[in-house]
Amino acid sequence: MPDWRDDELDDEPGLRAAPGEGVRIVGPDPGSRRPAAPPSPSRGGGRFPMPGEEPAWTDPAETPRRDATGSSRLPHWTDPPTGEVPRALGGENANDDFETWSNMTGPSRPRFRTDSNDWNAGDFGAGELSNDDGTMIGDLGGGAGEYEEAWGPPRRGSRPGRGRGRGRGRGRGQPAAADHTGGAGHLEGPPTDADAPEELAGSELGQRVITGVVMAAVALACFIAGRPVAAFLITVVIGVCAFELFEAFRKAGYHTATVIGLLGCIAIVPIAYNDGERAFPLVTFLVVTFAMLWYLFEVVRQRPTVNIALTVLVFAYIGLLGAFAGLLVGGPSGTGLLGGVVVCAIGSDIVAYFAGRSFGHTPLMPNVSPHKTVEGLIAGAIAALVLGGFVGAVLHPWATKGIVAGLGLGLVVAVTAPIGDLVESMIKRDLHVKDLGGVLPGHGGFLDRFDAMLFALPAAYYLAVYVFTH
């Protein structure tokens, strides 16, 4: 049954049906007096060759040739297909630089990975396949300018607490979070964005006060209960601090031997409480050895050098330094010795925070912690000296040596506590996190709260050894 379109095409000149075929061939109209245009020599005919027929280009001059290098000269795009496939892989004499690519070494070498174990190879750079549990919202590719705007010191004329950046879990255009680590003082308190309610700062400050009162009550109860209970509390605090730092490294893409490091940090405190300084070489040897064996036997198939170093770092920073609290409380009047350090360190930290929040305006180390101020540092040092004199006057056993011993304790804390605070801020800045935890409302994590004491504990221990042995 003819189609109406076929009827119309039959009436047009230049279109005819080939005999025996169900297709229409474009060609000259038999009834037309105009001569047919000769077929283009480059096209070789008016139609494609049928199966069993010779190709249209029978003239050798029109057949695609190979040049001297062995590669085919591609035909014009209007020519019929030649049936040839261009060479994709080189032969023996091909100049495809296969040998050059195969001899390449280092990170630039092409790698083809098929099996799942191939992706566990330890030849990736730090953070190349990093894991991040935080939701990145907004500009994911911002440069250093946005980062410095969010984390750097506030610009002159800008309102406190405002900034734009791409910190972990914070969207673009949201206010930069204030630093809650205390220590050497702050340029401003909690963020007071124009769109936030007026009572935001007071609410967060209230959380800090309530949390601080609860922690002080728990610590006082444990110290009154006796040295074993105080040692248990210290072990729990050290273990939680170590876990927070290990977790921060994991979120940054590292694969530390967390089990080995945690066991070392938790075990060294009671061993130091019972056996004294002999715990340090013993536990250090065990942690370093088993951390290396952890990667030697491929319990974790990741970069061993970096991850062993980070595992030992957490143990040395939190476990070894924190174990001096076990040494202090292990003596006959250990709760009083450790209590004096806690009073000076926490008291100076609180005074430094409020002083920096109230009248601090000179940045202390803006590249490490932009919210800490020189004014807060000075106020905290003065508070540590005053509290040290108070400890030397009323708190046993420091009181047996007089106010001079207490002032010495205050001086030691005034120097070492800000260092511990700044070191933790440096680590957090390198990991691009604001807090290492969220267990303590208004303070962050345990390490955010007790970071100032980590460097104060060893210094206070050796001061106590000198004071009470001379």
Buried (B, 14 or more C-beta within 10 A) or exposed (E): EEEEEEEEEEEEEEEBEEEEEEEEEEBBEEEEEEEEEEEEEEBBBBBEEEEEEEBBBEEEEBEEEEEEEEEBEEBEEEBBEEEEEEEEEEEEEEEEEEEEEEEEEEEEEEEEEEEEEEEBEBEBEEEEEEEEEEEBEBBEEBEEEBBBBBBBBBEEEEBBBBBBBBBBBBBBEBBBBBBBBBBBBBBBBBBBBEEEEEEBBEEBBEBBEEBBEEBEEEBEEBBEEEBEBBBBBBBBBBBBBBBBBBBBBBBBBBBBBBBBBBBBBBBBBBBBBEBEEEBBEBBBEBBBEBBBEBBEEEEBEBBBEBBBEBBBBBBBBBBBBBBBBBBBBBBEBBBBBBBBBBBBBBBBBBBBBBBBBEEBEBBBBBEBBBBBBBBBBBBBBBBBBBBBBBBBEEBEBBBEBEBEBBBBBBBBBBBBBBBBBBBBBBBBBEBBBBBBBEBBEBBBBBBBBBBBBBBBBBBBBEBBBEBBEE
